[in-house]
Amino acid sequence: MSRRARTDVPPDTFDDGEGPEDFSDAAPLDESPEIDFDFEPGAVTAGTEVIRRFWTTLPASPGVYRMFDHKGDVLYVGKAKNLKARVGSYARGQAHSNRIARMISQTAAMEFVTTATETEALLLEANLIKQLKPRFNVLMRDDKSFPYILVTADSEAPQIVKHRGARRRKGHYYGPFASVWAVNRTVNALQRAFLLRTCTDSYYENRTRPCLLFQIKRCSGPCTGEIPLDEYRGLAESANAFLAGKSNAVKDRMRAEMETASEAMEFERAARFRDRIAALSAIQGTQGVNTQGVEEADVFALDEQAGQFCIEVFFFRNFQNWGNRAYFPKADRTMSPEEVLGSFMSQFYDDKPAPRIVLTSHAIEDAELVAAALSSRTEHRVEIHLPQRGERKNLVDYARRNAKEALARRLADTASQGKLLAALGQAFGLDRAPRRIEVYDNSHIMGTNAVGGMIVAGPTGFMKPHYRTFNIKSEELTPGDDYGMMREVLQRRFKRLVKEAPRTANEAAVAALEGGPPEPVPEPQADSDAFPAWPDLVLIDGGKGQLDAARAALQAVGVADVPLVGIAKGRDRDAGRETFFVPGRPPFKLPPRDPTLYFVQRLRDEAHRFAIGTHRAKRKREMVRNPLDEIAGIGPTRKRALLHHFGTVKAIQRAALEDLAKAPGVNAATARAVYDFFHAGA
């Protein structure tokens, strides 16, 4: 793979295609291209000249190209079977769409990476798009990893757990599942059916009597020998068989065991098998649509309405439906459904394995190339099909109906959200509807485990990928000083924002806060530019004191143009009696039944929920924190070895240096580190 730096601009010459670097599959370039534009022609001409200068020295080989604007931000990432032909197409005498013309007009530099094959170029393109998020590409807006079910195989008693991330642990992985809720529901049912443990290895190894899960018949108690290990491993094998698609065989064996127990007058044992069969039936009964002839497939269906796209993805594994998820990719409304779906799929499988069959609602561009790229990343062949009849066509139609309904709901919610944002801007005296609202709240118990929470809302609702938490770090704060905590949180937030996304002072916002009565506020457009980094409105959960602390924090970092509003709870903390504090205006209330008031309450309650949840999670981690976690060089493996050898942390603390060194997997340096940690200052 070779790389050309974007600062290496070739001489300002132009090859007419007749030289040694000629390429046969491209039309000749025109000196004065006819471009369909609705903006300054000079800008398009300047961008075309930049592209021409780079084009002259490009090879006719596969690769990836990037277009940059004058700020150095990436505008577009594309792949090409022939870089010279593909880049040259941007400066040909053929009409471009407005989207391409806008992209060309903003191009100030380019960068190239050549690859060995077009497949390699496709994989690199998908990876760069997900990393750089160029504004002219199709972008996935939700690329969180999917949860899996893991039945471990690295301990004497297999464990069943929910898993995300890299598959480093030895065991059998089943998924993906569309949601954590689906995984939790399935794991709970599998516990009742197969009585497998869900506890951690350290918890399992240190039990002296069965836990509550054994008492309520959701675990067979291998930790204390309530079940022989051979019999327990048989339960784990049955769970693997069920998750692998052999559900009928597993249920048949259980029915046979139930009948045998019943005939032997062992009615209690027969009842246990009856309950386990019912648990397995509950899993299959809640999966919705299942398949008879499709063992393993992902189904992608796209719907387009009002210039927006929705892609519904269904996951089928082992003849079972493991859930679905709706995506709303960001794409220009002029792009075809085939182009949007193809680009989305390349990004979707950038960090996850593809199944053997992928079914689509549209004939995506370069389907064979995409299939080859996905096959190269897995251990099996991947096929992409556009079904025309039969069960596969029914699955695609079902997914497409779900995509249509999901997009209709989103458009309705967006329209309602736009009206609420417009009303909110007018109520607080803004000159336009806010596109990004940030709400801050703190949570602590007498100053301990103090955290600050920031939630973000926009034209499409709560923007959870933009949520942030802040561990209160200052040692100078008095425990319980809410004003000081708010100052620290806001200073840290906006100091970083000024550094990472600097901007000029927004005089219009200041004038709107200090001036006369506001004009009617236009509703924001959901399909406008990228979601802004700077807030148009900051809401503080608190009254005048919290608002003054927030103003002081922003002034300390040189920010004076962000509108601030304090929300003071009413008497007895009753919702509906809130008082609002805005700089330069007397305190005021909103009408009790005003939809804007309900909207503000939702924002405040979400911030409160987020801050409280973060605080509880931190407090829980502190309560169960193991002293061994604080010792440098002690990872999970060595911690497990020490606990398995000595039994408890107290025993490790009392152990002599020589005894620590005798523990399996612990060398002399580690033993010294553990001993010194517990005997410092002795």
Disulfide bonds with the S-S distance in Angstrom:
none
